[in-house]
Every structure is written in structure tokens, then in C-alpha cells.
Amino acid sequence: MVAVLEPAVVDKTTTLETLLQTPAGRRMMSCIQCGTCGGTCPYGEHMEFSPRRVIGMLREGFLDEVIKSDSLLCCVACYACMAKCPRGIRLTDILLPLVKEQVLITRSEMPAEFQKSLENIHRYGNPMGESPRKRAAWTATAGTKIPVLAEIKREVDVLWFVECYTSFYARGQDNSRATAKLFQALGVDFAILGNEEKCAGDCGQMTWESGLFESLAEYNVKLFNKYKFRRLVTGDAHAYNAFRFRYPMYGMTQPAEHTTQFFARHLDQLKPRLKKPLNLTVTYHDPCCLGRADNIYDEPRALLRAIPGIKLVEMVHHRVNAVCCGGGGGGMWLDTYYKQQGMDRLSERRVKEAVATGADVLAVACPYEVSRFEDALKVVPHNKPMVVRDVVELLAESLE
């Protein structure tokens, strides 16, 4: 289990040159070179430089060799190495992003899809390259009025940070409509930022572009401080990760929750409203940014078990041992590159485990996973139908 990130271990000015002067950097010097990190990495067999070797090269002053290699393109920021490290070394969120940034700086070019997505985030505030003016267009199909902070001009209990995939992708918008339905059912006093919202930037931080992340974090924190709300809630596990662990370095003071945490906290109010039996066998995938990064394992399962007619079954690898969907650390935009390198897609590896359970539904709690697993299901053989649903979609379907 990964410990909660300590605010003092690094700050936003930490670089590779100053890393060893920080508590996190000094802990890296205690690495016993056991190789557990490389052994637990889902793409470890494809990495010339495993996390263990990266630390060894850092110690001996040969990090330039790592930076010249394509090795860290294989890192999907799944936190598996951190979760299993016997020394508690912060690899995923501290060392590897700093090294990855140097790779980005020194390479003459990056895989085209990856590069385009980062450019889109910089220009449009979302990786899809959609017009920022369309960010709140989905609210017209929500079936209920969605309050926007700039319009209502008052304090709210919950600022709902919708994020990019659940704003622009048709399939992601199903998640947004379900979340809105649940908020309304519970009488939550909420609002969204509407077209003012920009990507939270966790992908920028974990995919090598700290400058991009910093510009987004500073923009969003300034926006948060413009309005009054008691807590921020988001259904995007990557955004949640950024708000919890990185944004406080840029002045964010408001508490942040993932939607599964929020609805689990209100389960006593919500459960009596879950009247419609779904009669489905469900298996749940633990998102890396919720599970290994912040120990959120029980809340999504508690919500699923509260739905009438749901039978929950576990995959072979679950909780801290769950197989990554492959979308983190830039992996969302590196599938073509991985295929060219002869690497299997982690989403397909995970879907094979889900199919083996015999479940009707593969439940998720991160918008990245819906499209990745639905694509994987198109190519992974399975004898019975399986669909992918976010936990909030299943909850909303069961509402009276």
C-alpha cells in the first residue's frame, strides 16, 4: 500500500539536480537494489532501465544514459513499483516524472499522438483539441438544470470538477449525466465551472511536461479561489490525484474527493433510493490513481454492493495487485507506439482477466478506463456479452 504523499518530501521547484537534497531524494539513496520494482512493473520486460537501474544510474552519475534511452516511454505511472517497494521510495510521482521530463527535452521528436495531445492541452485546455466553448455543451442533455458558478454567483457546498473526457466524449458524458442524477437525488448543493474549466493536468505532470502542468495548476487554483465552495468533487481519478497531492503546492486549500468517496460517505441517504434491481454479475477494476496511489479500495465496492441484484466477483489481480489499464503516464496516447514496439496493450491484458470471471459488467471509476476497456473488448474473445460501466452509471440506473 502506498503511503499518503507527505507535503514536505518535495516542492514544486524540485529538479533532478536538487532531488537528492530533499527527504524523498535521500530516501532513494537507501534503495537496496532488490529489483522488486522492475519485477512488478507491467511493462518491466520492455524496459532497458527499470526503476532500480534508474536509481543506480542516478547514484553513480550516469543518468544521461537513461535519458538517451526510450525506456521510460514504457512507464504508465501505475504506482505498482511504489506500492511494492520495501524501502517506500517514491518512484512514480517524484523520481520518474523528473527523469521523463529530461527525456522529453532531449528527444528530437515524440510519438505523434502523444505530442498532439500535449499540444491540444496547451492550446485548448483538453487533450482532444475541442473548443473550450463546448466544454459545458453536454449539460443540455443532462435532463436537469446544471448550475454554473459564474451564473449563480453564490457559494455552494460542492464544486463538481467534470474534467475533459466526461465533458467532450459522448461515452464519457454518460458518466456526467449519471453523476448529475445522483447529486440531484441526494439534494446536493453543487455547481460546475462550465466553460471556464480546464484540464487538471495530471497527465502533464506524469507525462513529462511539468511546465504544462504548472500552467494548468496555477490557472485552476486561481479559478478555485475566485469562487466559494466547501469541497471539490471529481469523477476523474487522475484529476483527483492531482488535486490531492500536487495542487496544494500551488496554493489549493479546499478538500478534494473522488465521486466514489463522496457517494460512499452518503450511502445511508443513497441506499434507500436504490430500488431497481439490476440483476448483474459485476467485476470491479481498481484505478491506479485511486487504489495504489491513495488506498481507495473499499468505497467503490461498498457502492456496488448497495445496488440491488448486484453480485460482485473479483478478478485474479485486484486491489493493490490490480493490472493497470495502460492509460496513465501518457499511455492513453502511446498505444500506437507500444504496438510498433511489439508490446501488448495492458487494457487487453486486464479485459482477459475480467472475461475470465464470467461477469456481465466490468465496473470502473475513472473515465480513461471506459474507452480503453470498450476498445479492448472488441478484440479480446469472450463467449458472453460484457459491457463497461462506471460505478456512478450503475448507481444512477438503480435509482427509483
TORKOL-4160 file (C-alpha; in steps of 0.2 Angstrom, whole numbers, padded with zeros to 4 digits, m for minus):
400
<pt num="1" X="0000" Y="0000" Z="0000"/>
<pt num="2" X="0006" Y="0017" Z="m0005"/>
<pt num="3" X="0008" Y="0030" Z="0010"/>
<pt num="4" X="m0001" Y="0046" Z="0008"/>
<pt num="5" X="0010" Y="0059" Z="0000"/>
<pt num="6" X="0019" Y="0069" Z="0013"/>
<pt num="7" X="0019" Y="0088" Z="0008"/>
<pt num="8" X="0036" Y="0091" Z="0014"/>
<pt num="9" X="0045" Y="0077" Z="0003"/>
<pt num="10" X="0047" Y="0089" Z="m0012"/>
<pt num="11" X="0040" Y="0105" Z="m0018"/>
<pt num="12" X="0036" Y="0112" Z="m0035"/>
<pt num="13" X="0054" Y="0119" Z="m0038"/>
<pt num="14" X="0062" Y="0102" Z="m0036"/>
<pt num="15" X="0073" Y="0096" Z="m0050"/>
<pt num="16" X="0084" Y="0082" Z="m0054"/>
<pt num="17" X="0099" Y="0092" Z="m0048"/>
<pt num="18" X="0091" Y="0096" Z="m0031"/>
<pt num="19" X="0081" Y="0080" Z="m0029"/>
<pt num="20" X="0095" Y="0072" Z="m0018"/>
<pt num="21" X="0094" Y="0087" Z="m0006"/>
<pt num="22" X="0075" Y="0083" Z="m0002"/>
<pt num="23" X="0069" Y="0069" Z="0010"/>
<pt num="24" X="0062" Y="0059" Z="m0004"/>
<pt num="25" X="0079" Y="0060" Z="m0013"/>
<pt num="26" X="0088" Y="0055" Z="0002"/>
<pt num="27" X="0077" Y="0040" Z="0004"/>
<pt num="28" X="0081" Y="0035" Z="m0014"/>
<pt num="29" X="0099" Y="0033" Z="m0008"/>
<pt num="30" X="0093" Y="0019" Z="0003"/>
<pt num="31" X="0087" Y="0008" Z="m0012"/>
<pt num="32" X="0093" Y="m0010" Z="m0008"/>
<pt num="33" X="0093" Y="m0014" Z="m0027"/>
<pt num="34" X="0081" Y="m0029" Z="m0024"/>
<pt num="35" X="0073" Y="m0027" Z="m0041"/>
<pt num="36" X="0055" Y="m0028" Z="m0034"/>
<pt num="37" X="0050" Y="m0013" Z="m0044"/>
<pt num="38" X="0056" Y="m0020" Z="m0061"/>
<pt num="39" X="0048" Y="m0036" Z="m0057"/>
<pt num="40" X="0031" Y="m0029" Z="m0053"/>
<pt num="41" X="0031" Y="m0016" Z="m0067"/>
<pt num="42" X="0018" Y="m0022" Z="m0081"/>
<pt num="43" X="0030" Y="m0017" Z="m0094"/>
<pt num="44" X="0046" Y="m0021" Z="m0085"/>
<pt num="45" X="0052" Y="m0034" Z="m0098"/>
<pt num="46" X="0052" Y="m0020" Z="m0111"/>
<pt num="47" X="0062" Y="m0008" Z="m0101"/>
<pt num="48" X="0081" Y="m0006" Z="m0103"/>
<pt num="49" X="0081" Y="0004" Z="m0087"/>
<pt num="50" X="0070" Y="m0002" Z="m0073"/>
<pt num="51" X="0067" Y="0010" Z="m0059"/>
<pt num="52" X="0080" Y="0000" Z="m0049"/>
<pt num="53" X="0093" Y="0004" Z="m0063"/>
<pt num="54" X="0087" Y="0022" Z="m0064"/>
<pt num="55" X="0091" Y="0024" Z="m0046"/>
<pt num="56" X="0108" Y="0015" Z="m0048"/>
<pt num="57" X="0112" Y="0027" Z="m0063"/>
<pt num="58" X="0107" Y="0042" Z="m0053"/>
<pt num="59" X="0118" Y="0037" Z="m0038"/>
<pt num="60" X="0133" Y="0034" Z="m0050"/>
<pt num="61" X="0131" Y="0050" Z="m0060"/>
<pt num="62" X="0127" Y="0041" Z="m0076"/>
<pt num="63" X="0109" Y="0047" Z="m0078"/>
<pt num="64" X="0112" Y="0053" Z="m0096"/>
<pt num="65" X="0112" Y="0035" Z="m0102"/>
<pt num="66" X="0094" Y="0033" Z="m0095"/>
<pt num="67" X="0089" Y="0050" Z="m0103"/>
<pt num="68" X="0095" Y="0045" Z="m0120"/>
<pt num="69" X="0085" Y="0028" Z="m0119"/>
<pt num="70" X="0067" Y="0025" Z="m0124"/>
<pt num="71" X="0065" Y="0015" Z="m0109"/>
<pt num="72" X="0054" Y="0027" Z="m0099"/>
<pt num="73" X="0041" Y="0028" Z="m0113"/>
<pt num="74" X="0035" Y="0012" Z="m0106"/>
<pt num="75" X="0031" Y="0019" Z="m0089"/>
<pt num="76" X="0012" Y="0021" Z="m0087"/>
<pt num="77" X="0013" Y="0029" Z="m0070"/>
<pt num="78" X="0003" Y="0014" Z="m0062"/>
<pt num="79" X="0011" Y="0016" Z="m0045"/>
<pt num="80" X="0015" Y="m0003" Z="m0044"/>
<pt num="81" X="0033" Y="0000" Z="m0041"/>
<pt num="82" X="0030" Y="0012" Z="m0027"/>
<pt num="83" X="0017" Y="0000" Z="m0019"/>
<pt num="84" X="0029" Y="m0014" Z="m0018"/>
<pt num="85" X="0045" Y="m0005" Z="m0014"/>
<pt num="86" X="0051" Y="m0012" Z="0003"/>
<pt num="87" X="0060" Y="0005" Z="0006"/>
<pt num="88" X="0045" Y="0016" Z="0002"/>
<pt num="89" X="0054" Y="0025" Z="m0011"/>
<pt num="90" X="0043" Y="0037" Z="m0021"/>
<pt num="91" X="0046" Y="0032" Z="m0039"/>
<pt num="92" X="0030" Y="0035" Z="m0049"/>
<pt num="93" X="0026" Y="0053" Z="m0043"/>
<pt num="94" X="0044" Y="0060" Z="m0039"/>
<pt num="95" X="0059" Y="0052" Z="m0047"/>
<pt num="96" X="0052" Y="0045" Z="m0064"/>
<pt num="97" X="0042" Y="0061" Z="m0069"/>
<pt num="98" X="0058" Y="0071" Z="m0066"/>
<pt num="99" X="0068" Y="0059" Z="m0077"/>
<pt num="100" X="0055" Y="0058" Z="m0090"/>
<pt num="101" X="0055" Y="0077" Z="m0092"/>
<pt num="102" X="0073" Y="0077" Z="m0097"/>
<pt num="103" X="0069" Y="0063" Z="m0110"/>
<pt num="104" X="0056" Y="0075" Z="m0117"/>
<pt num="105" X="0068" Y="0089" Z="m0118"/>
<pt num="106" X="0082" Y="0079" Z="m0126"/>
<pt num="107" X="0072" Y="0069" Z="m0139"/>
<pt num="108" X="0071" Y="0077" Z="m0156"/>
<pt num="109" X="0053" Y="0070" Z="m0158"/>
<pt num="110" X="0040" Y="0061" Z="m0148"/>
<pt num="111" X="0027" Y="0049" Z="m0154"/>
<pt num="112" X="0014" Y="0059" Z="m0164"/>
<pt num="113" X="m0002" Y="0055" Z="m0155"/>
<pt num="114" X="0007" Y="0059" Z="m0138"/>
<pt num="115" X="0014" Y="0075" Z="m0144"/>
<pt num="116" X="m0003" Y="0081" Z="m0152"/>
<pt num="117" X="m0012" Y="0078" Z="m0136"/>
<pt num="118" X="0000" Y="0088" Z="m0126"/>
<pt num="119" X="m0001" Y="0102" Z="m0139"/>
<pt num="120" X="m0020" Y="0101" Z="m0138"/>
<pt num="121" X="m0020" Y="0103" Z="m0119"/>
<pt num="122" X="m0009" Y="0118" Z="m0120"/>
<pt num="123" X="m0019" Y="0126" Z="m0134"/>
<pt num="124" X="m0037" Y="0121" Z="m0129"/>
<pt num="125" X="m0036" Y="0115" Z="m0111"/>
<pt num="126" X="m0041" Y="0097" Z="m0116"/>
<pt num="127" X="m0031" Y="0083" Z="m0125"/>
<pt num="128" X="m0045" Y="0081" Z="m0138"/>
<pt num="129" X="m0042" Y="0098" Z="m0146"/>
<pt num="130" X="m0060" Y="0103" Z="m0144"/>
<pt num="131" X="m0066" Y="0121" Z="m0142"/>
<pt num="132" X="m0066" Y="0127" Z="m0124"/>
<pt num="133" X="m0083" Y="0135" Z="m0128"/>
<pt num="134" X="m0091" Y="0117" Z="m0130"/>
<pt num="135" X="m0085" Y="0111" Z="m0113"/>
<pt num="136" X="m0102" Y="0113" Z="m0105"/>
<pt num="137" X="m0112" Y="0108" Z="m0120"/>
<pt num="138" X="m0116" Y="0091" Z="m0113"/>
<pt num="139" X="m0127" Y="0099" Z="m0099"/>
<pt num="140" X="m0141" Y="0102" Z="m0112"/>
<pt num="141" X="m0144" Y="0083" Z="m0112"/>
<pt num="142" X="m0142" Y="0081" Z="m0093"/>
<pt num="143" X="m0161" Y="0080" Z="m0091"/>
<pt num="144" X="m0159" Y="0093" Z="m0077"/>
<pt num="145" X="m0153" Y="0110" Z="m0074"/>
<pt num="146" X="m0134" Y="0110" Z="m0071"/>
<pt num="147" X="m0129" Y="0126" Z="m0061"/>
<pt num="148" X="m0113" Y="0135" Z="m0066"/>
<pt num="149" X="m0104" Y="0145" Z="m0053"/>
<pt num="150" X="m0102" Y="0161" Z="m0064"/>
<pt num="151" X="m0120" Y="0161" Z="m0067"/>
<pt num="152" X="m0127" Y="0158" Z="m0050"/>
<pt num="153" X="m0115" Y="0169" Z="m0041"/>
<pt num="154" X="m0116" Y="0161" Z="m0024"/>
<pt num="155" X="m0107" Y="0149" Z="m0013"/>
<pt num="156" X="m0110" Y="0131" Z="m0015"/>
<pt num="157" X="m0107" Y="0115" Z="m0005"/>
<pt num="158" X="m0099" Y="0106" Z="m0019"/>
<pt num="159" X="m0089" Y="0111" Z="m0034"/>
<pt num="160" X="m0090" Y="0097" Z="m0046"/>
<pt num="161" X="m0075" Y="0097" Z="m0057"/>
<pt num="162" X="m0081" Y="0087" Z="m0073"/>
<pt num="163" X="m0065" Y="0086" Z="m0082"/>
<pt num="164" X="m0061" Y="0083" Z="m0101"/>
<pt num="165" X="m0066" Y="0065" Z="m0106"/>
<pt num="166" X="m0083" Y="0067" Z="m0097"/>
<pt num="167" X="m0086" Y="0084" Z="m0104"/>
<pt num="168" X="m0082" Y="0080" Z="m0123"/>
<pt num="169" X="m0083" Y="0062" Z="m0126"/>
<pt num="170" X="m0101" Y="0055" Z="m0129"/>
<pt num="171" X="m0097" Y="0040" Z="m0119"/>
<pt num="172" X="m0089" Y="0050" Z="m0105"/>
<pt num="173" X="m0105" Y="0061" Z="m0105"/>
<pt num="174" X="m0115" Y="0046" Z="m0099"/>
<pt num="175" X="m0104" Y="0047" Z="m0083"/>
<pt num="176" X="m0108" Y="0066" Z="m0081"/>
<pt num="177" X="m0127" Y="0063" Z="m0083"/>
<pt num="178" X="m0126" Y="0049" Z="m0070"/>
<pt num="179" X="m0117" Y="0060" Z="m0058"/>
<pt num="180" X="m0129" Y="0074" Z="m0060"/>
<pt num="181" X="m0143" Y="0062" Z="m0057"/>
<pt num="182" X="m0136" Y="0056" Z="m0041"/>
<pt num="183" X="m0132" Y="0074" Z="m0035"/>
<pt num="184" X="m0150" Y="0079" Z="m0038"/>
<pt num="185" X="m0157" Y="0063" Z="m0029"/>
<pt num="186" X="m0147" Y="0067" Z="m0014"/>
<pt num="187" X="m0151" Y="0086" Z="m0014"/>
<pt num="188" X="m0133" Y="0091" Z="m0016"/>
<pt num="189" X="m0130" Y="0109" Z="m0017"/>
<pt num="190" X="m0117" Y="0109" Z="m0032"/>
<pt num="191" X="m0111" Y="0118" Z="m0047"/>
<pt num="192" X="m0099" Y="0117" Z="m0061"/>
<pt num="193" X="m0086" Y="0129" Z="m0068"/>
<pt num="194" X="m0093" Y="0127" Z="m0086"/>
<pt num="195" X="m0083" Y="0133" Z="m0100"/>
<pt num="196" X="m0070" Y="0141" Z="m0088"/>
<pt num="197" X="m0064" Y="0124" Z="m0083"/>
<pt num="198" X="m0048" Y="0117" Z="m0090"/>
<pt num="199" X="m0039" Y="0100" Z="m0089"/>
<pt num="200" X="m0032" Y="0097" Z="m0071"/>
<pt num="201" X="m0016" Y="0092" Z="m0079"/>
<pt num="202" X="m0011" Y="0077" Z="m0070"/>
<pt num="203" X="m0006" Y="0069" Z="m0087"/>
<pt num="204" X="0005" Y="0084" Z="m0090"/>
<pt num="205" X="0014" Y="0081" Z="m0073"/>
<pt num="206" X="0015" Y="0062" Z="m0075"/>
<pt num="207" X="0019" Y="0063" Z="m0094"/>
<pt num="208" X="0035" Y="0073" Z="m0093"/>
<pt num="209" X="0028" Y="0091" Z="m0095"/>
<pt num="210" X="0030" Y="0099" Z="m0079"/>
<pt num="211" X="0028" Y="0117" Z="m0087"/>
<pt num="212" X="0011" Y="0112" Z="m0094"/>
<pt num="213" X="0006" Y="0105" Z="m0078"/>
<pt num="214" X="0011" Y="0121" Z="m0068"/>
<pt num="215" X="0002" Y="0132" Z="m0080"/>
<pt num="216" X="m0014" Y="0122" Z="m0078"/>
<pt num="217" X="m0012" Y="0121" Z="m0059"/>
<pt num="218" X="m0010" Y="0139" Z="m0057"/>
<pt num="219" X="m0025" Y="0143" Z="m0069"/>
<pt num="220" X="m0036" Y="0131" Z="m0060"/>
<pt num="221" X="m0031" Y="0136" Z="m0042"/>
<pt num="222" X="m0034" Y="0155" Z="m0047"/>
<pt num="223" X="m0051" Y="0150" Z="m0053"/>
<pt num="224" X="m0055" Y="0140" Z="m0037"/>
<pt num="225" X="m0050" Y="0155" Z="m0027"/>
<pt num="226" X="m0062" Y="0166" Z="m0037"/>
<pt num="227" X="m0077" Y="0156" Z="m0031"/>
<pt num="228" X="m0083" Y="0150" Z="m0014"/>
<pt num="229" X="m0086" Y="0131" Z="m0011"/>
<pt num="230" X="m0084" Y="0119" Z="0003"/>
<pt num="231" X="m0076" Y="0104" Z="m0006"/>
<pt num="232" X="m0071" Y="0099" Z="m0024"/>
<pt num="233" X="m0078" Y="0083" Z="m0031"/>
<pt num="234" X="m0072" Y="0074" Z="m0047"/>
<pt num="235" X="m0075" Y="0058" Z="m0055"/>
<pt num="236" X="m0058" Y="0058" Z="m0064"/>
<pt num="237" X="m0046" Y="0048" Z="m0054"/>
<pt num="238" X="m0031" Y="0057" Z="m0062"/>
<pt num="239" X="m0038" Y="0074" Z="m0058"/>
<pt num="240" X="m0042" Y="0068" Z="m0040"/>
<pt num="241" X="m0024" Y="0063" Z="m0039"/>
<pt num="242" X="m0018" Y="0080" Z="m0044"/>
<pt num="243" X="m0029" Y="0089" Z="m0033"/>
<pt num="244" X="m0025" Y="0079" Z="m0018"/>
<pt num="245" X="m0006" Y="0078" Z="m0020"/>
<pt num="246" X="0000" Y="0091" Z="m0031"/>
<pt num="247" X="m0011" Y="0106" Z="m0031"/>
<pt num="248" X="m0008" Y="0111" Z="m0013"/>
<pt num="249" X="0010" Y="0115" Z="m0019"/>
<pt num="250" X="0001" Y="0129" Z="m0029"/>
<pt num="251" X="m0010" Y="0135" Z="m0016"/>
<pt num="252" X="m0025" Y="0124" Z="m0016"/>
<pt num="253" X="m0033" Y="0124" Z="0001"/>
<pt num="254" X="m0050" Y="0116" Z="m0002"/>
<pt num="255" X="m0053" Y="0097" Z="0001"/>
<pt num="256" X="m0055" Y="0086" Z="m0014"/>
<pt num="257" X="m0065" Y="0070" Z="m0015"/>
<pt num="258" X="m0067" Y="0057" Z="m0029"/>
<pt num="259" X="m0086" Y="0053" Z="m0033"/>
<pt num="260" X="m0084" Y="0036" Z="m0026"/>
<pt num="261" X="m0079" Y="0043" Z="m0009"/>
<pt num="262" X="m0092" Y="0056" Z="m0009"/>
<pt num="263" X="m0106" Y="0044" Z="m0013"/>
<pt num="264" X="m0100" Y="0031" Z="m0001"/>
<pt num="265" X="m0100" Y="0044" Z="0013"/>
<pt num="266" X="m0118" Y="0047" Z="0009"/>
<pt num="267" X="m0123" Y="0029" Z="0006"/>
<pt num="268" X="m0135" Y="0029" Z="0021"/>
<pt num="269" X="m0145" Y="0043" Z="0011"/>
<pt num="270" X="m0142" Y="0035" Z="m0006"/>
<pt num="271" X="m0146" Y="0017" Z="m0002"/>
<pt num="272" X="m0165" Y="0018" Z="0001"/>
<pt num="273" X="m0166" Y="0026" Z="m0016"/>
<pt num="274" X="m0158" Y="0012" Z="m0025"/>
<pt num="275" X="m0174" Y="0002" Z="m0029"/>
<pt num="276" X="m0172" Y="m0005" Z="m0046"/>
<pt num="277" X="m0163" Y="m0022" Z="m0046"/>
<pt num="278" X="m0150" Y="m0024" Z="m0059"/>
<pt num="279" X="m0148" Y="m0042" Z="m0058"/>
<pt num="280" X="m0130" Y="m0042" Z="m0064"/>
<pt num="281" X="m0113" Y="m0050" Z="m0060"/>
<pt num="282" X="m0100" Y="m0036" Z="m0059"/>
<pt num="283" X="m0081" Y="m0036" Z="m0058"/>
<pt num="284" X="m0073" Y="m0020" Z="m0052"/>
<pt num="285" X="m0056" Y="m0013" Z="m0059"/>
<pt num="286" X="m0046" Y="m0003" Z="m0046"/>
<pt num="287" X="m0039" Y="0013" Z="m0055"/>
<pt num="288" X="m0021" Y="0015" Z="m0051"/>
<pt num="289" X="m0024" Y="0033" Z="m0045"/>
<pt num="290" X="m0037" Y="0028" Z="m0033"/>
<pt num="291" X="m0031" Y="0012" Z="m0027"/>
<pt num="292" X="m0012" Y="0011" Z="m0026"/>
<pt num="293" X="m0010" Y="0030" Z="m0025"/>
<pt num="294" X="m0022" Y="0033" Z="m0011"/>
<pt num="295" X="m0029" Y="0017" Z="m0004"/>
<pt num="296" X="m0047" Y="0019" Z="m0010"/>
<pt num="297" X="m0052" Y="0001" Z="m0012"/>
<pt num="298" X="m0067" Y="m0001" Z="m0001"/>
<pt num="299" X="m0078" Y="0014" Z="m0006"/>
<pt num="300" X="m0082" Y="0008" Z="m0024"/>
<pt num="301" X="m0085" Y="m0009" Z="m0019"/>
<pt num="302" X="m0097" Y="m0003" Z="m0005"/>
<pt num="303" X="m0107" Y="0006" Z="m0018"/>
<pt num="304" X="m0108" Y="m0008" Z="m0029"/>
<pt num="305" X="m0114" Y="m0020" Z="m0015"/>
<pt num="306" X="m0128" Y="m0007" Z="m0011"/>
<pt num="307" X="m0136" Y="m0009" Z="m0028"/>
<pt num="308" X="m0150" Y="m0022" Z="m0028"/>
<pt num="309" X="m0146" Y="m0038" Z="m0038"/>
<pt num="310" X="m0128" Y="m0035" Z="m0040"/>
<pt num="311" X="m0116" Y="m0049" Z="m0037"/>
<pt num="312" X="m0098" Y="m0043" Z="m0035"/>
<pt num="313" X="m0084" Y="m0055" Z="m0041"/>
<pt num="314" X="m0065" Y="m0051" Z="m0041"/>
<pt num="315" X="m0053" Y="m0053" Z="m0054"/>
<pt num="316" X="m0037" Y="m0063" Z="m0051"/>
<pt num="317" X="m0027" Y="m0047" Z="m0049"/>
<pt num="318" X="m0037" Y="m0034" Z="m0038"/>
<pt num="319" X="m0034" Y="m0021" Z="m0026"/>
<pt num="320" X="m0016" Y="m0017" Z="m0024"/>
<pt num="321" X="m0011" Y="m0030" Z="m0037"/>
<pt num="322" X="m0023" Y="m0024" Z="m0050"/>
<pt num="323" X="m0017" Y="m0023" Z="m0068"/>
<pt num="324" X="m0016" Y="m0006" Z="m0075"/>
<pt num="325" X="m0027" Y="m0001" Z="m0089"/>
<pt num="326" X="m0012" Y="0007" Z="m0098"/>
<pt num="327" X="m0019" Y="0025" Z="m0099"/>
<pt num="328" X="m0008" Y="0034" Z="m0086"/>
<pt num="329" X="0009" Y="0042" Z="m0088"/>
<pt num="330" X="0004" Y="0046" Z="m0107"/>
<pt num="331" X="m0001" Y="0028" Z="m0111"/>
<pt num="332" X="m0018" Y="0035" Z="m0116"/>
<pt num="333" X="m0009" Y="0042" Z="m0132"/>
<pt num="334" X="0005" Y="0029" Z="m0134"/>
<pt num="335" X="m0005" Y="0013" Z="m0139"/>
<pt num="336" X="0002" Y="0015" Z="m0157"/>
<pt num="337" X="0020" Y="0017" Z="m0151"/>
<pt num="338" X="0018" Y="0002" Z="m0140"/>
<pt num="339" X="0011" Y="m0009" Z="m0154"/>
<pt num="340" X="0025" Y="m0004" Z="m0165"/>
<pt num="341" X="0037" Y="m0010" Z="m0151"/>
<pt num="342" X="0028" Y="m0027" Z="m0151"/>
<pt num="343" X="0021" Y="m0024" Z="m0134"/>
<pt num="344" X="0003" Y="m0030" Z="m0129"/>
<pt num="345" X="m0010" Y="m0017" Z="m0123"/>
<pt num="346" X="m0012" Y="m0018" Z="m0104"/>
<pt num="347" X="m0031" Y="m0014" Z="m0107"/>
<pt num="348" X="m0032" Y="m0031" Z="m0117"/>
<pt num="349" X="m0022" Y="m0040" Z="m0103"/>
<pt num="350" X="m0035" Y="m0033" Z="m0090"/>
<pt num="351" X="m0050" Y="m0037" Z="m0100"/>
<pt num="352" X="m0045" Y="m0055" Z="m0102"/>
<pt num="353" X="m0045" Y="m0056" Z="m0083"/>
<pt num="354" X="m0062" Y="m0048" Z="m0082"/>
<pt num="355" X="m0069" Y="m0060" Z="m0095"/>
<pt num="356" X="m0062" Y="m0075" Z="m0085"/>
<pt num="357" X="m0073" Y="m0070" Z="m0070"/>
<pt num="358" X="m0089" Y="m0073" Z="m0081"/>
<pt num="359" X="m0096" Y="m0056" Z="m0076"/>
<pt num="360" X="m0109" Y="m0046" Z="m0086"/>
<pt num="361" X="m0101" Y="m0029" Z="m0082"/>
<pt num="362" X="m0083" Y="m0023" Z="m0080"/>
<pt num="363" X="m0086" Y="m0008" Z="m0067"/>
<pt num="364" X="m0073" Y="0006" Z="m0067"/>
<pt num="365" X="m0071" Y="0023" Z="m0058"/>
<pt num="366" X="m0060" Y="0033" Z="m0070"/>
<pt num="367" X="m0066" Y="0040" Z="m0087"/>
<pt num="368" X="m0050" Y="0034" Z="m0095"/>
<pt num="369" X="m0055" Y="0016" Z="m0092"/>
<pt num="370" X="m0072" Y="0016" Z="m0101"/>
<pt num="371" X="m0065" Y="0019" Z="m0119"/>
<pt num="372" X="m0049" Y="0008" Z="m0116"/>
<pt num="373" X="m0059" Y="m0007" Z="m0110"/>
<pt num="374" X="m0073" Y="m0005" Z="m0123"/>
<pt num="375" X="m0059" Y="m0005" Z="m0136"/>
<pt num="376" X="m0051" Y="m0020" Z="m0129"/>
<pt num="377" X="m0067" Y="m0030" Z="m0128"/>
<pt num="378" X="m0068" Y="m0028" Z="m0147"/>
<pt num="379" X="m0053" Y="m0038" Z="m0149"/>
<pt num="380" X="m0052" Y="m0050" Z="m0134"/>
<pt num="381" X="m0063" Y="m0066" Z="m0137"/>
<pt num="382" X="m0077" Y="m0068" Z="m0125"/>
<pt num="383" X="m0091" Y="m0081" Z="m0126"/>
<pt num="384" X="m0104" Y="m0070" Z="m0117"/>
<pt num="385" X="m0108" Y="m0051" Z="m0118"/>
<pt num="386" X="m0099" Y="m0040" Z="m0107"/>
<pt num="387" X="m0101" Y="m0021" Z="m0105"/>
<pt num="388" X="m0091" Y="m0007" Z="m0096"/>
<pt num="389" X="m0099" Y="0004" Z="m0084"/>
<pt num="390" X="m0093" Y="0017" Z="m0072"/>
<pt num="391" X="m0099" Y="0014" Z="m0054"/>
<pt num="392" X="m0109" Y="0030" Z="m0054"/>
<pt num="393" X="m0118" Y="0024" Z="m0070"/>
<pt num="394" X="m0124" Y="0008" Z="m0061"/>
<pt num="395" X="m0130" Y="0018" Z="m0046"/>
<pt num="396" X="m0140" Y="0030" Z="m0057"/>
<pt num="397" X="m0148" Y="0016" Z="m0066"/>
<pt num="398" X="m0154" Y="0008" Z="m0050"/>
<pt num="399" X="m0162" Y="0024" Z="m0044"/>
<pt num="400" X="m0180" Y="0024" Z="m0041"/>
